[in-house]
Amino acid sequence: MLNFEITSQMEKEIKQWDSCKPLDVSGAKFAYTFIPTGIGLIIEIECDVCKRKISFNEF
């Protein structure tokens, strides 16, 4: 079983990168994509409001 986690450092960088206000009542505004590879993990986060992306990797 794979466990995908956002570290506290990643969370801090996401908060600094984020500048959009959520459009719906739930407050959700990000799409998270976790891509496991043979040498590590790629994490892509896309803002549903402005469509900007930020990427992290764990190699």
N, CA and C of each residue as an Amber inpcrd file, in Angstrom:
protein
   177
   0.8380000  -1.1760000   0.0000000   0.0000000   0.0000000   0.0000000
   0.8880000   1.2470000   0.0000000   0.6040000   2.1590000  -0.8980000
   1.3570000   3.4110000  -0.9750000   0.7090000   4.4620000  -0.0850000
   1.5380000   5.2260000   0.5810000   1.0730000   6.3080000   1.4360000
   1.5880000   7.6200000   0.8640000   0.7060000   8.5040000   0.4460000
   1.1000000   9.7930000  -0.1100000   0.8740000  10.8660000   0.9400000
   1.9180000  11.6270000   1.2460000   1.8270000  12.6430000   2.2840000
   2.4370000  13.9540000   1.8170000   1.8700000  15.0440000   2.3070000
   2.4250000  16.3810000   2.1160000   3.1810000  16.7160000   3.3970000
   4.4700000  16.9910000   3.2890000   5.2630000  17.3130000   4.4750000
   4.9330000  18.7150000   4.9730000   5.3470000  19.0100000   6.1870000
   5.0910000  20.3470000   6.7420000   5.8290000  21.4200000   5.9420000
   7.0070000  21.1010000   5.4200000   7.7490000  22.0510000   4.5850000
   7.0020000  22.3240000   3.2820000   6.4670000  21.2790000   2.6660000
   5.6740000  21.4490000   1.4430000   4.4330000  22.2890000   1.7300000
   3.7730000  22.0060000   2.8470000   2.5750000  22.7620000   3.2170000
   2.8940000  24.2470000   3.3860000   4.0400000  24.5320000   3.9830000
   4.4790000  25.9190000   4.1620000   4.6950000  26.5980000   2.8010000
   5.3510000  25.9020000   1.8720000   5.5930000  26.4530000   0.5320000
   4.2890000  26.6420000  -0.2480000   3.3450000  25.7230000  -0.0700000
   2.0420000  25.8430000  -0.7400000   1.3100000  27.0790000  -0.2350000
   1.3430000  27.3080000   1.0650000   0.6720000  28.4880000   1.6360000
   1.2960000  29.7830000   1.1250000   2.6250000  29.8070000   0.9620000
   3.3000000  30.9970000   0.4290000   2.9630000  31.2030000  -1.0440000
   2.8190000  30.1290000  -1.7980000   2.5270000  30.1660000  -3.2330000
   1.0730000  30.5530000  -3.5050000   0.1760000  30.1530000  -2.6140000
  -1.2660000  30.3450000  -2.8090000  -1.6760000  31.7970000  -2.6020000
  -2.4060000  32.3470000  -3.5780000  -2.9080000  33.7190000  -3.4480000
  -4.3750000  33.8350000  -3.8670000  -5.0250000  32.7120000  -4.1590000
  -6.4020000  32.7310000  -4.6700000  -7.4160000  32.4750000  -3.5590000
  -8.5880000  33.0170000  -3.7430000  -9.7120000  32.7730000  -2.8370000
 -10.5500000  31.6270000  -3.4140000 -11.0150000  30.7060000  -2.5570000
 -11.8460000  29.6070000  -3.0570000 -13.1490000  30.1240000  -3.6510000
 -13.6420000  29.4320000  -4.6670000 -14.8590000  29.8560000  -5.3520000
 -16.1230000  29.1940000  -4.8130000 -15.9760000  28.0660000  -4.1130000
 -17.1680000  27.3890000  -3.6170000 -17.2140000  27.3810000  -2.0920000
 -18.3060000  26.9080000  -1.5560000 -18.5540000  26.9340000  -0.1160000
 -17.5970000  26.0300000   0.6550000 -17.1530000  24.9420000   0.0430000
 -16.2990000  23.9810000   0.7440000 -14.9020000  24.5250000   1.0240000
 -14.4720000  25.5200000   0.2710000 -13.1350000  26.0710000   0.4420000
 -12.0650000  25.3050000  -0.3100000 -12.4530000  24.2230000  -0.9780000
 -11.4930000  23.4250000  -1.7390000 -11.0900000  24.1700000  -3.0000000
  -9.7840000  24.1510000  -3.2850000  -9.3280000  24.8380000  -4.4970000
  -8.1090000  24.2010000  -5.1370000  -7.6370000  23.0840000  -4.6230000
  -6.4510000  22.4430000  -5.1660000  -6.7560000  21.0440000  -5.6760000
  -6.0660000  20.6610000  -6.7510000  -6.0630000  19.2850000  -7.2430000
  -4.6560000  18.7440000  -7.0030000  -4.5550000  17.6380000  -6.2840000
  -3.2720000  17.0240000  -5.9600000  -3.0580000  15.8160000  -6.8580000
  -1.8720000  15.7300000  -7.4750000  -1.5080000  14.5820000  -8.2990000
  -0.2110000  14.0050000  -7.7490000  -0.2480000  12.7280000  -7.3880000
   0.9310000  12.0310000  -6.8790000   1.3710000  11.0340000  -7.9410000
   2.6320000  11.1470000  -8.3800000   3.1490000  10.2980000  -9.4500000
   4.3500000   9.5090000  -8.9120000   4.1370000   8.2420000  -8.5430000
   5.2650000   7.4290000  -8.1000000   6.1100000   7.0110000  -9.3020000
   7.4290000   7.1030000  -9.1620000   8.3450000   6.6760000 -10.2170000
   9.3130000   5.6580000  -9.6290000  10.1630000   5.1320000 -10.4510000
  11.1480000   4.1690000  -9.9850000  12.2070000   4.7760000  -9.0790000
  12.3730000   6.0910000  -9.1270000  13.4170000   6.7370000  -8.3190000
  12.8650000   7.6900000  -7.2640000  11.5630000   7.8130000  -7.1510000
  10.9980000   8.7030000  -6.1460000   9.5540000   9.0520000  -6.4370000
   9.1160000  10.1630000  -5.8770000   7.7280000  10.5920000  -5.9820000
   7.6710000  12.0260000  -6.4910000   6.7960000  12.2800000  -7.4450000
   6.5440000  13.6350000  -7.9410000   5.1610000  14.0390000  -7.4500000
   5.0580000  15.2370000  -6.8940000   3.7880000  15.7580000  -6.4010000
   3.4970000  17.0510000  -7.1470000   2.3540000  17.1050000  -7.8150000
   1.9280000  18.3150000  -8.5180000   0.6390000  18.8120000  -7.8770000
   0.5770000  20.1110000  -7.6410000  -0.6070000  20.7280000  -7.0630000
  -1.0540000  21.8270000  -8.0090000  -2.3170000  21.7700000  -8.4220000
  -2.8710000  22.7640000  -9.3430000  -3.9900000  23.5250000  -8.6460000
  -3.9590000  24.8440000  -8.7670000  -5.0140000  25.6940000  -8.2320000
  -6.2090000  25.6200000  -9.1810000  -7.3740000  25.2530000  -8.6580000
  -8.5820000  25.1690000  -9.4840000  -9.0960000  26.5430000  -9.8910000
  -8.6530000  27.5890000  -9.2130000  -9.1200000  28.9440000  -9.4980000
  -8.3380000  29.5550000 -10.6600000  -6.9960000  29.5900000 -10.5410000
  -6.1770000  30.2710000 -11.5500000  -5.3860000  29.3190000 -12.4490000
  -5.4280000  28.0230000 -12.1400000  -4.7690000  26.9750000 -12.9420000
  -3.2420000  26.9770000 -12.8470000  -2.6690000  27.7290000 -11.9140000
  -1.2150000  27.6570000 -11.7110000  -0.8640000  26.3140000 -11.0820000
   0.3900000  25.8830000 -11.2720000   0.8560000  24.6160000 -10.7140000
   2.1410000  24.8250000  -9.9300000   2.3060000  23.9980000  -8.9160000
   3.5610000  23.9230000  -8.1780000   3.9050000  22.4390000  -8.0840000
   5.1910000  22.1250000  -8.1840000   5.6300000  20.7270000  -8.1620000
   6.6820000  20.5130000  -7.0860000   6.6660000  19.3280000  -6.5240000
   7.6710000  18.8890000  -5.5590000   8.1410000  17.5160000  -5.9990000
   9.3540000  17.1470000  -5.5930000   9.7970000  15.7810000  -5.8420000
  10.5250000  15.2680000  -4.6200000  10.4310000  13.9740000  -4.4230000
  11.1280000  13.2870000  -3.3350000  11.9790000  12.1970000  -3.9600000
  13.2460000  12.5230000  -4.2340000  14.1650000  11.5520000  -4.8240000
  15.2100000  11.1810000  -3.8250000
